Amino acid sequence: MKKVIGLTGGIASGKSTVVDFLISKGYQVIDADQVVRQLQLPGGKLYEAIVSHFGRDFIDSSGQLDRAKLGKLVFADPNKRQELSTIQDDIIRQELYAQRARLLEKTEIATASGDKKFADHLLMAPSVDEVFFMDIPLLLEYNYTGFDEIWLVYIDETTQLERLMARNHFTKEEAKQRIAAQMPLWKKREVADRILDNSGSIAELEKQVEDALMQLNRKKRGKSNENC
């Protein structure tokens, strides 16, 4: 059976680095942030829902959703943040699960038909053609389900704060607001199946991902042998 790995972390924890590495190795990744950006384009379901609720003041001069302005509003006001979460949650969840279902269906058809070349092309990883990832920052906060494993990209809170301030040019208070809006990484660590510790270098993080992938391959081969 195909494995679906849920990948999560916190803001500025280094999750994008892991995603880039997975893609470079040929793995298919469904990116929740990318899905949200698409849905927030003019005419998209999130765009229409957000503008309907918060007003046209959050549309910039080019007609796009002013994400920065909206972010300042919701991260300064927990009630507004909850309103935005309520508006977005069902729409995002439906689209993510729809993409997951389409990918599962395509690979199932390709595998069942014996078209190994097509299946490998779809998942872009011939050695692990039954594994793909769903990158969802708020996977645990919103209780997403349907994963064989959950991988967490972890850093300590001090490092997270420093990296977020440097990356986004936030003040300390702005960075703290955004970190506080998510479940603490130490708490996510308690429920994750695998921890990818990003306290060190990029090379060290990538080595942990390589090791995790090798273990997935070993598990897959082991199950295949059991079925022989």
N, C-alpha and C positions, 0 to 999 in steps of 0.2 A: 504494500500500500504506500501511497505517496505521503511523505512527511511534510507537515506545515509547521514551521518554526516561527514563533512570535518573537520579534526583536523589539526591545524597549530600553528606556533609560530615562535620563532627565535632561533638561535644557543644558546645553554645553557640556554634556557628559562624554561626547565623542562618538555618538551613535552614527553620525554621518560618515565618519572615518571607517567604521565597520561596514556600513552599507557599500561605500565605494570599493572596499576591498573585496566584498562578496561579489559585486558586479564584475570586478576585474578578473575574478576566478570563474566567471561564467554562470553565476547563480541568478535566478529570477527573483526580483524583490518587488513586492507591492508596497509603494511608499505612501503612507497616509498623508504626510505633509503635501506631497505632490497632488494627491487626490483632492485635498482641501483647496489648494490653489486653483485647480481647474474648476471646482464647483463655485469658487468665489469670483470667477471671471464674469463680465457682464452677460446677463442672460442665464447664468448658472443657477442651480437651485439654492445654493447658499447665498449668492449675491442677492437674489430676489427676496429671500427670507430675512436677511440682515437689514437690507434697506427698508423693507416693509416695517420692521420693528423699530429700528434705531433712527430712521429718517435719511433723507438725501444729503444731509450735512456730512455724511461719511462717504460720499462719492467725490473723488478729486476732479481736477479740471479736465482730465483726459477721459473721464467716464468710468474709471476703474474704482474699485473699492479701496478706500484709504485705510489700509491695514494698520499703518503706524498710528493714526489718529484713533482708530477703534481700539488698538492695543492699550494706548494710554488711558482710555476711558475704563476699560474692563479691569485692568490690573490695579487701578486706583480705587475701584469700587467693587467689593465682593458680590453685591447684589446684581450689578450689571454683568459681572463675569458669569454668574449663575444663569442669568437670562440668556446670554450668548450660548452657553453650554447647552441649555435646554433647546434652543433653536437649532443648533448644529448637530446634536448628537444623533438623532434618528437618521438624518440625511446622510451623514458621513458613514454611519454604521451600515446602512443599506448599500451604499456604493462599494464599500470595502468588501462586504460579504458577496456582493454580485461579482466583483473582480475575482475574488477567490474561487467562486463557483465556476466562472468561465475558464479560469486557468486549470482547475481540476478536470473539468469536462474535456478541454482540448487535449490535455495530456493523456486522459483515459482513452479517448478515441484513437489517438496516435499509437498508444501502446497496444490496445486491443486489435488494431488493424495490422500490427506487426511492422508499422512504419517507424523503425528505430531512428532513422535519420531525421524524420519530421519531429519525433518526440525530443530528440537531442537538441534540435534547433529551437524548439519552444522553450525549453528550460536552460539551454545554453550551457549545460554541464553534463557531458556524456557519462562521466564516472559516477555522478549522483543525480541521475535524471528523475528521481522521485523525491526530491527535496526542493522546497522553495520557501522564501521568507516573507513575512509581513512585518514591515517596519511601522510600528504604531506607538508614538510617544506616550499616549495616555491609555495604553492597553490595560493596565491594572486599575487605574482610576475609574474606568468605565466598564470594567468587567467583560472585556472581549473574551470569547471562548472559541474552542475548535482548534487548539494547537496541540501538537504532540510534545513540544517543549517550549519553554519560555527562556530566552537569553536576555540577560540584563547587562548593559554597559554601565559600569559603576565607577564613580570617583567620590572622594570625600567632599564634604560640603564646602570647606575652605577653598579647595582647588576649583570646585565648580563655580563658586562666586567669583574668584579671580579670573577664570577663563571667560565667563560670561561678560564681565565688565570690559575685558580687553577685546573680546570679539565684537560685541554690539555697541561699545562705547557708552555703556550705561553707567549711571551713578551707582554707588553702592546700594542706595535705597531702591532704585529701579530694579537692579539685579535681584535683590532680596525679594521684592514683590513677585517677580516671575518664578523664582525658585519655590516660594511659599505656595504658589498656585497649584503645584504638583505634589503628588505623594512623595515623601522623603525617600531618597535612594536607599537609605538603610532599611526602611520598611519594605521596599520592593525586593531588596536582597533576600529577605526572609522567605519569599514565595517563589523566587526564580529558580529554574532548574539548572541554569549555568550562569556563572558570574564571569564577565569579561572586565578585568580590572584595568582601568585606563589611567592609573596614577603615574605610570612611567612613560616611556617613549612610544611613538607610533609603531616602531618595529616590534616592541614588546607586546603591544596590543594585537598586532597582526599575527604574531606567533601564537597567541592564545586562540585566535579565531581558527588558525590552521589546525591546531590541536583538536579543537571542538569539531571541526569538519572531519578530521580523521576518525574521531570516535563515532560520528554519525555513520561513516562508511563501514566501520567495523560492525556496528549494530545492524546495519542493513545486510551485510554479508552473513552475519550470524543467523539472522532470521531466515535468510534464503536457504542456508544450509539445513536449518531445522525443518524446512518444508520439503526437502529433497527426499 
